[in-house]
Amino acid sequence: MNSDEQQKDEQEQQASDAVELTDKQELDSEPPREKVELGQPLELGEPLNLNQSSDQHKQVTDLVQTVAELERKEQDLRKKIAALQETHDKLLSEQLSQAQAAVGRLVQEGLNELEQRKQALQISVEQLERRRERIQAEMRTTFAGVSQELAIRVQGFKDYLVGSLEDLALAAEQLELSPTSYPAEELTDGGFDSQPTDNTPKNKFAEQAFQDQARQIRNILDQYRTRPDYYGPPWQLRRTFEPIHAERVSNWFFSQGGRGALKTIGSRLQNILIGSAIISVLRSIYGDRSRTLILANTPERLGEWRRGLQDCLGVSRSDFGPERGIVLFEEAPALVQKADRLINQKQLPLIIIDETEDQISLSMLQFPLWLAFAPDPEQLSSYQY
């Protein structure tokens, strides 16, 4: 800024010198003035040099002032430009810093969110892995390896059933009944009739004389296992039938003769699938004469049986009732009375006992067809509700 002021001073000094030089030249070139006497008029054509030099000096002074004013304005403009440039650089730097900070926050938030998702996925994977291990352990426990304690309990249940059958056989001998013919015998008002009628359905699945019936049952089970029909007619099995289910059903028909207990597979739904297959086979052989009586000690369990049979057999709520194809019971005496009436009506009752029944009434073992699901000792606690 000192150089500009010095330059300004030099310009003003030069302008002043120029004015003085001009005035001096004018004075030197001015012709000698004649003395004018008082009262003598001036000639109109003569120039007035004094006024002319004064106007020129005023013009030069105005120009000098104008130049000085322009220089001041130039300096002010330069200062303002410098201040604006500095402000612009400062604002640009602040905006750049804010943008960098905002981008950094966004990146950090994105990383935090991805980290949370990663942790949630890891937790889900760990839960699924634990669930898979638990299911595999349950499958190994259910199908492959049975502990010694479980075998002892199952053997105890088997001994209980054998003892019950022996007591029933002893009671039948005392009543002078023939054990080989009572499933097909007809009840009368005077007691048991020793001669069966032709209209009473007979269950002799284990006898060699009924090869055609056994072949028909095997064909039906093979169809359910290899060619399942998920949209078949009512009373036909509509669900996937695994070999383990077919093995249980075949054992009940051909080894136990339609009268015996099967160990539960592990859930009520699996037992319902086995019961549905047996109901479907009997329905194919005997038609409407086959009636199913189900015993479970709580309405909730009976509700599970009703929903499961509807799902597996494609039946509706109208097929459940005292005079329908399937009847549900909470107490054994009422079931026995209904089975007796069905026998009198030339019907074939199938009694299915839920795995939660800890005691079996001996009066139910007199009927031609009954199926009891033996509970798994390791899962007894899950049924206590």
C-alpha positions in Angstrom: 0.0 0.0 0.0 3.0 2.5 0.6 4.0 2.1 -3.1 0.6 3.2 -4.2 0.6 6.3 -2.0 4.1 7.2 -3.2 2.9 6.8 -6.8 -0.1 9.0 -6.1 2.1 11.7 -4.6 4.4 11.6 -7.6 1.5 11.9 -10.0 0.1 14.9 -8.0 3.5 16.6 -8.1 3.8 16.0 -11.8 0.4 17.5 -12.4 1.3 20.6 -10.2 4.5 21.1 -12.1 2.6 20.9 -15.4 0.2 23.5 -14.3 3.0 25.9 -13.2 4.8 25.4 -16.4 1.7 26.1 -18.4 1.0 29.3 -16.5 4.6 30.4 -17.0 4.5 29.8 -20.7 1.3 31.7 -21.0 2.7 34.6 -19.1 5.8 34.6 -21.2 3.9 34.5 -24.5 1.4 37.1 -23.4 2.0 40.4 -25.3 2.6 43.5 -23.3 -0.5 45.0 -22.1 -1.3 48.6 -23.0 -2.3 50.9 -20.4 -5.9 51.8 -20.6 -6.9 55.1 -19.6 -9.8 55.7 -17.5 -13.0 56.3 -19.4 -11.5 54.8 -22.6 -13.7 51.9 -23.8 -12.3 48.5 -24.5 -12.4 47.0 -27.9 -14.7 44.1 -28.3 -12.5 41.9 -30.3 -9.6 41.7 -27.9 -9.2 38.4 -25.9 -9.2 38.2 -22.1 -6.1 36.0 -21.3 -6.5 36.1 -17.6 -9.9 34.4 -17.6 -8.7 31.8 -20.1 -5.7 30.7 -18.0 -7.9 30.5 -14.9 -10.3 28.1 -16.7 -7.4 25.8 -17.8 -6.0 25.7 -14.4 -9.4 24.7 -13.0 -9.8 21.9 -15.6 -6.4 20.5 -14.8 -7.2 20.6 -11.1 -10.5 18.8 -11.7 -8.7 16.1 -13.8 -6.2 15.6 -11.0 -8.9 15.2 -8.5 -10.8 12.8 -10.7 -7.7 10.7 -11.2 -7.1 10.7 -7.5 -10.7 9.7 -6.8 -10.5 6.9 -9.4 -7.3 5.6 -7.8 -8.9 5.6 -4.3 -11.9 3.7 -5.8 -9.5 1.3 -7.4 -7.8 0.7 -4.1 -11.1 0.2 -2.4 -12.2 -2.2 -5.1 -9.0 -4.1 -4.7 -9.5 -4.4 -1.0 -13.1 -5.6 -1.4 -12.0 -8.1 -4.0 -9.3 -9.4 -1.7 -11.8 -9.6 1.2 -14.4 -11.4 -1.0 -11.7 -13.9 -2.2 -10.7 -14.6 1.4 -14.4 -15.0 2.4 -15.0 -17.3 -0.6 -12.0 -19.5 0.3 -13.1 -19.6 3.9 -16.7 -20.6 3.0 -15.4 -23.2 0.5 -13.1 -24.7 3.1 -15.9 -24.9 5.7 -18.4 -26.5 3.2 -15.7 -29.0 2.2 -15.1 -29.8 5.9 -18.8 -30.2 6.6 -19.3 -32.4 3.5 -16.4 -34.6 4.6 -17.8 -34.9 8.1 -21.2 -35.8 6.8 -19.8 -38.4 4.5 -17.8 -39.8 7.4 -20.9 -40.0 9.6 -22.9 -41.7 6.8 -20.1 -44.3 6.3 -19.8 -44.9 10.0 -23.6 -45.3 10.4 -23.6 -47.7 7.4 -20.8 -49.7 9.0 -22.6 -49.9 12.3 -25.8 -51.1 10.6 -24.0 -53.7 8.7 -22.2 -54.8 11.8 -25.6 -55.2 13.6 -27.0 -57.2 10.7 -23.9 -59.4 10.7 -24.3 -60.0 14.5 -28.1 -60.8 14.0 -27.3 -63.2 11.2 -24.6 -64.9 13.3 -27.1 -65.3 16.1 -29.7 -66.7 13.7 -27.2 -69.1 12.2 -26.2 -70.3 15.7 -29.8 -70.8 16.7 -30.5 -72.8 13.5 -27.4 -74.9 14.1 -28.4 -75.6 17.7 -31.9 -76.5 16.4 -30.5 -78.8 13.8 -28.3 -80.5 16.3 -31.3 -80.9 18.7 -33.5 -82.3 15.9 -30.7 -84.7 14.9 -30.3 -85.8 18.5 -34.1 -86.4 18.8 -34.1 -88.3 15.5 -31.2 -90.5 16.7 -33.0 -91.0 20.0 -36.3 -91.8 18.4 -35.3 -94.0 15.5 -31.8 -95.2 15.9 -30.7 -95.6 19.5 -32.9 -96.3 22.5 -31.3 -96.2 26.0 -31.5 -99.1 28.4 -33.9 -97.2 30.6 -36.3 -96.6 27.7 -36.1 -100.3 26.8 -36.9 -101.3 30.4 -39.9 -99.0 30.5 -41.2 -100.2 27.1 -40.7 -103.8 28.3 -42.7 -102.9 31.5 -45.6 -101.6 29.4 -45.4 -104.7 27.2 -45.6 -106.9 30.3 -48.6 -104.8 31.5 -50.4 -105.5 28.2 -49.5 -109.2 28.3 -50.8 -109.4 31.8 -54.0 -107.7 30.8 -54.5 -110.0 27.9 -53.9 -113.0 30.1 -56.5 -111.7 32.6 -58.9 -111.2 29.7 -58.3 -114.7 28.4 -58.9 -116.1 31.9 -62.1 -114.1 32.2 -63.2 -115.4 28.7 -62.5 -119.0 29.7 -64.7 -118.6 32.7 -67.5 -117.3 30.5 -67.0 -120.3 28.2 -66.2 -118.2 25.2 -64.0 -119.3 22.3 -61.0 -116.9 22.0 -60.5 -117.6 18.3 -64.0 -116.7 17.3 -65.1 -113.8 19.7 -64.0 -110.9 17.3 -66.7 -112.0 14.9 -69.3 -113.0 17.4 -72.6 -111.1 17.7 -74.0 -109.8 21.0 -77.5 -110.7 21.9 -79.8 -110.0 24.8 -78.9 -113.3 26.3 -75.1 -112.9 26.1 -72.6 -113.9 23.3 -73.9 -116.1 20.5 -71.4 -118.8 19.6 -72.4 -118.8 15.9 -71.3 -115.6 14.0 -73.6 -114.1 11.4 -72.6 -113.5 7.8 -73.3 -109.8 8.1 -70.8 -109.2 10.9 -67.4 -108.0 9.6 -64.5 -110.4 10.5 -61.0 -109.3 11.2 -58.5 -112.1 10.4 -55.6 -110.2 9.0 -53.0 -112.5 10.4 -54.6 -115.8 9.2 -53.2 -117.5 6.2 -56.6 -118.2 4.8 -57.2 -114.5 4.0 -54.4 -114.0 1.5 -56.5 -111.9 -0.8 -57.4 -109.5 2.0 -53.7 -109.2 3.1 -52.7 -108.6 -0.6 -55.3 -105.8 -0.8 -54.0 -104.2 2.3 -50.4 -104.4 1.1 -51.4 -102.9 -2.2 -53.1 -100.0 -0.5 -50.1 -99.3 1.7 -47.7 -99.4 -1.3 -49.9 -96.9 -3.1 -49.9 -94.6 -0.1 -46.1 -94.8 0.1 -45.1 -94.7 -3.5 -48.0 -92.8 -5.2 -49.5 -90.4 -2.7 -52.7 -88.6 -3.9 -52.9 -85.2 -2.1 -56.3 -84.4 -3.7 -58.0 -87.8 -3.5 -61.5 -88.5 -2.3 -62.5 -88.3 1.4 -61.3 -91.2 3.6 -58.3 -91.7 1.4 -54.9 -90.8 2.9 -53.7 -87.5 1.5 -50.3 -87.1 3.2 -46.8 -88.4 2.6 -46.5 -91.9 3.9 -42.9 -92.8 4.9 -41.5 -96.3 5.1 -41.4 -96.1 8.9 -45.2 -95.4 9.0 -45.9 -98.2 6.5 -43.8 -100.6 8.7 -45.9 -99.7 11.8 -49.2 -100.1 10.0 -48.1 -103.5 8.4 -47.0 -104.7 11.8 -50.3 -103.8 13.4 -52.3 -105.6 10.6 -50.2 -108.7 10.0 -48.2 -109.3 13.2 -50.7 -108.1 15.8 -53.8 -109.1 13.9 -55.4 -105.7 14.2 -55.2 -105.7 18.0 -52.2 -104.3 19.8 -50.1 -101.3 20.9 -47.6 -99.4 18.8 -44.9 -97.2 20.3 -45.4 -93.5 19.6 -43.1 -92.1 16.9 -42.5 -88.9 18.8 -45.4 -86.6 18.2 -49.2 -86.8 18.2 -49.2 -85.7 14.5 -47.2 -88.7 13.5 -49.5 -91.0 15.5 -52.5 -89.4 13.8 -50.9 -90.1 10.4 -50.6 -93.8 11.3 -54.1 -93.9 12.6 -55.4 -92.2 9.5 -53.7 -94.8 7.3 -55.3 -97.6 9.3 -58.7 -95.9 9.1 -58.3 -95.4 5.4 -57.4 -99.1 4.8 -60.4 -100.4 6.9 -62.7 -97.9 5.1 -61.5 -99.3 1.7 -62.2 -102.9 2.9 -65.4 -102.5 4.9 -66.8 -99.2 3.7 -69.4 -97.5 6.0 -69.4 -100.5 8.4 -66.0 -99.4 9.7 -66.5 -96.9 12.6 -63.6 -95.2 14.5 -63.8 -94.5 18.2 -61.0 -92.3 19.6 -60.2 -92.0 23.3 -58.2 -89.0 24.7 -58.5 -87.6 28.2 -58.8 -83.8 27.3 -60.7 -81.8 24.8 -57.5 -80.2 23.6 -56.1 -83.6 22.5 -59.4 -84.6 21.0 -59.3 -81.4 19.0 -55.8 -82.2 17.7 -57.1 -85.6 16.6 -60.1 -84.1 14.8 -58.0 -81.5 13.0 -55.3 -84.1 12.1 -57.8 -86.6 10.7 -59.5 -83.8 8.7 -56.1 -82.9 7.3 -55.0 -86.5 6.6 -58.2 -88.0 5.3 -60.0 -85.0 3.8 -63.1 -85.4 6.0 -65.2 -82.5 7.3 -66.7 -81.7 10.7 -69.9 -83.4 9.6 -68.1 -86.8 9.6 -67.6 -86.5 13.4 -70.5 -87.3 15.7 -72.2 -90.1 17.6 -73.8 -91.5 14.4 -71.0 -90.5 12.0 -67.8 -92.2 10.9 -65.6 -90.9 13.7 -66.6 -90.5 17.4 -64.5 -88.8 20.0 -64.5 -89.8 23.7 -62.9 -88.5 26.9 -63.9 -91.5 29.1 -63.5 -95.2 28.5 -66.9 -96.3 29.8 -68.8 -94.2 27.2 -66.6 -95.6 24.5 -67.2 -99.2 25.5 -71.0 -98.6 25.5 -70.8 -97.1 22.0 -68.7 -100.0 20.8 -71.2 -102.5 22.2 -74.0 -100.8 20.3 -72.0 -100.8 17.1 -71.4 -104.5 17.4 -75.2 -105.0 17.9 -75.7 -103.0 14.7 -73.4 -105.3 12.7 -70.7 -102.6 12.5 -67.0 -103.0 13.0 -65.6 -100.5 15.6 -61.9 -99.5 15.5 -60.8 -98.2 18.9 -57.8 -95.8 18.9 -56.2 -94.9 22.3 -54.1 -91.7 22.6 -50.6 -92.1 23.9 -51.4 -90.0 27.0 -53.7 -92.6 28.4 -51.7 -94.2 31.3 -54.3 -96.9 31.9 -56.3 -99.0 29.5 -59.7 -100.4 30.5 -59.8 -104.2 30.1 -63.3 -103.9 28.7 -61.9 -102.2 25.5 -59.7 -105.2 24.8 -62.6 -107.5 24.0 -63.4 -105.8 20.7 -62.1 -107.0 17.4 -60.0 -103.9 16.5 -58.1 -101.7 18.9 -54.9 -99.7 18.6 -53.1 -98.1 21.6 -50.1 -95.8 21.2 -47.5 -96.5 23.9 -45.9 -93.3 25.2 -42.3 -92.5 25.0 -40.9 -92.3 28.6 -38.5 -89.5 27.7 -41.4 -87.3 26.5 -44.0 -88.0 29.2 -43.4 -84.6 30.8 -44.4 -82.8 27.6 -47.9 -84.3 27.8 -48.6 -83.1 31.3 -50.8 -80.1 30.6 
